[in-house]
Amino acid sequence: MAEPDGSARLRRLMDRYVDGDTEALIGPEASGHATALLSATAPPVPYRTLSAEGLAGVRLDEPVLDAFHLLARFHAYRSQEYAGRGPEAPLAVDAAQASAVLFALVHRVRPGSVPPRLRGSVSELAGDLADLWRSYAVLLCGQGRAHGDAGLEDRGIAWLRGLAGHLPPGDPQRSDALVGLSGALYSRYQHRGNRADLDEAVETGLRGAEGRPPLDTGRGTALINVSLALRTRFEHFGLPADIHWAVDTGRRALAAYPADAADRPLVLGTLGATVRVLNEHTGNPAELTEAVSLLRRAVATIPGGHPFLATHRNNLGCALVRQYECGPRDGPLLDEAIEHLRRGAAQPHPRRGAYLANLGSALYRRWTDDPRPRAADLRESARVLAEAYLALGPHDPDRHTIGLLLGEVRRALRRAEE
């Protein structure tokens, strides 16, 4: 087998990085070459050997191992570069995980080619075949989704589905594969919109939680994925039972996390956002109070710079705006909401356009309601709404609404300046 397409191009970019070009591995050119190489070397799903024992029979040709080694180095260099880039530092974690998985696959056949300082951790990952291939499948899904390679994402989902279907019932690795499959299907639904993916995400997540002890982070992960999928299904298809089910499942997910679990703050925030959606459906003020409380606790305990902090700040800001609108129009409450929305929109995030739109709307609300309106609010509202409009894709369902609001704000700004 010849060297896979893309290896030489990626190697040249890595040489430029080593020679001092710190941008060589960061831009879309490098991402494109790395994704293409990962796609070209992804082995087909060996359905007949996807048992715990049969996985040992999955063979990787030498050119594939060379490509995996190259990609592992690429992601290691990228992790190093991201770590020193402030707002992009959280991306270093994903790159380091990708590097570890690929080095572990190489370690299975050529342990001597793994850097000595990594051999201990990589050897541990390489020793559990089912977990290693599950991690590889999750990597395929994530890289395919991030860089627009639908075939690569589909290959990752096929691996997860194969693992979940062929590992024996009761095997913890089967449960992990089901949880990974649930998350991957939900993510695919988000950008492709196939209702079957959303329904399967709910079903596989529930199966992934079965048999796990009540206090178990794996059970919590499975249930919070299900809660999120149910909330989305309610928002997109309107079945009231789904939002009640989503809140109940989210509460069970939170109960599965020990008080000191690292991901517990993220679950608090996800549950808080779900309770806020329930409040929008029922109008029950107690639910809104609970949502704000959960989101405050989440934002207070998620580490600064965490990639999901922007999401939970945005959700807290939106909950506070709703609390302002449903109450006596307390100005400091709206001020607090705007501060959270502003800080959430300042972080890099795939949904930053939507977060900017929420900030622009809240600023316009403050300008409209304030007895002594501040012109700066109106100007900032127009600026961030224009940025939000450009950030959202042409087919985003919120783009039209933002365009209408932007026109209204600009007319108000012209009148204020006359």
LINMOZI-V65551 format. One record per residue. N is the residue number from 1. SS is DSSP state (H for helix, E for strand, L for the rest). Layout:
N,SS + N,SS
This chain:
1,L + 2,L + 3,L + 4,L + 5,L + 6,L + 7,H + 8,H + 9,H + 10,H + 11,H + 12,H + 13,H + 14,H + 15,H + 16,H + 17,H + 18,H + 19,L + 20,L + 21,L + 22,L + 23,L + 24,L + 25,L + 26,L + 27,L + 28,H + 29,H + 30,H + 31,H + 32,H + 33,H + 34,H + 35,H + 36,H + 37,H + 38,H + 39,H + 40,H + 41,H + 42,L + 43,L + 44,L + 45,L + 46,L + 47,H + 48,H + 49,H + 50,L + 51,L + 52,L + 53,L + 54,H + 55,H + 56,H + 57,H + 58,L + 59,L + 60,L + 61,L + 62,H + 63,H + 64,H + 65,H + 66,H + 67,H + 68,H + 69,H + 70,H + 71,H + 72,H + 73,H + 74,H + 75,H + 76,H + 77,H + 78,H + 79,H + 80,H + 81,H + 82,H + 83,H + 84,L + 85,L + 86,H + 87,H + 88,H + 89,L + 90,L + 91,H + 92,H + 93,H + 94,H + 95,H + 96,H + 97,H + 98,H + 99,H + 100,H + 101,H + 102,H + 103,H + 104,H + 105,H + 106,H + 107,H + 108,L + 109,L + 110,L + 111,H + 112,H + 113,H + 114,L + 115,L + 116,H + 117,H + 118,H + 119,H + 120,H + 121,H + 122,H + 123,H + 124,H + 125,H + 126,H + 127,L + 128,L + 129,H + 130,H + 131,H + 132,H + 133,H + 134,H + 135,H + 136,H + 137,H + 138,H + 139,H + 140,H + 141,H + 142,H + 143,H + 144,H + 145,H + 146,H + 147,L + 148,L + 149,L + 150,H + 151,H + 152,H + 153,H + 154,H + 155,H + 156,H + 157,H + 158,H + 159,H + 160,H + 161,H + 162,H + 163,H + 164,H + 165,H + 166,H + 167,L + 168,L + 169,L + 170,L + 171,L + 172,H + 173,H + 174,H + 175,H + 176,H + 177,H + 178,H + 179,H + 180,H + 181,H + 182,H + 183,H + 184,H + 185,H + 186,H + 187,H + 188,H + 189,H + 190,H + 191,H + 192,H + 193,L + 194,L + 195,H + 196,H + 197,H + 198,H + 199,H + 200,H + 201,H + 202,H + 203,H + 204,H + 205,H + 206,H + 207,H + 208,H + 209,H + 210,L + 211,L + 212,L + 213,L + 214,L + 215,L + 216,L + 217,H + 218,H + 219,H + 220,H + 221,H + 222,H + 223,H + 224,H + 225,H + 226,H + 227,H + 228,H + 229,H + 230,H + 231,H + 232,H + 233,H + 234,H + 235,H + 236,H + 237,H + 238,L + 239,L + 240,H + 241,H + 242,H + 243,H + 244,H + 245,H + 246,H + 247,H + 248,H + 249,H + 250,H + 251,H + 252,H + 253,H + 254,H + 255,H + 256,L + 257,L + 258,L + 259,L + 260,L + 261,L + 262,L + 263,L + 264,H + 265,H + 266,H + 267,H + 268,H + 269,H + 270,H + 271,H + 272,H + 273,H + 274,H + 275,H + 276,H + 277,H + 278,H + 279,H + 280,H + 281,H + 282,H + 283,L + 284,L + 285,H + 286,H + 287,H + 288,H + 289,H + 290,H + 291,H + 292,H + 293,H + 294,H + 295,H + 296,H + 297,H + 298,H + 299,H + 300,H + 301,H + 302,L + 303,L + 304,L + 305,L + 306,L + 307,L + 308,L + 309,H + 310,H + 311,H + 312,H + 313,H + 314,H + 315,H + 316,H + 317,H + 318,H + 319,H + 320,H + 321,H + 322,H + 323,H + 324,H + 325,H + 326,H + 327,L + 328,L + 329,L + 330,L + 331,H + 332,H + 333,H + 334,H + 335,H + 336,H + 337,H + 338,H + 339,H + 340,H + 341,H + 342,H + 343,H + 344,H + 345,H + 346,L + 347,L + 348,L + 349,L + 350,L + 351,L + 352,H + 353,H + 354,H + 355,H + 356,H + 357,H + 358,H + 359,H + 360,H + 361,H + 362,H + 363,H + 364,H + 365,H + 366,H + 367,H + 368,H + 369,H + 370,L + 371,L + 372,L + 373,L + 374,L + 375,H + 376,H + 377,H + 378,H + 379,H + 380,H + 381,H + 382,H + 383,H + 384,H + 385,H + 386,H + 387,H + 388,H + 389,H + 390,H + 391,H + 392,L + 393,L + 394,L + 395,L + 396,L + 397,L + 398,L + 399,H + 400,H + 401,H + 402,H + 403,H + 404,H + 405,H + 406,H + 407,H + 408,H + 409,H + 410,H + 411,H + 412,H + 413,H + 414,H + 415,H + 416,H + 417,H + 418,L
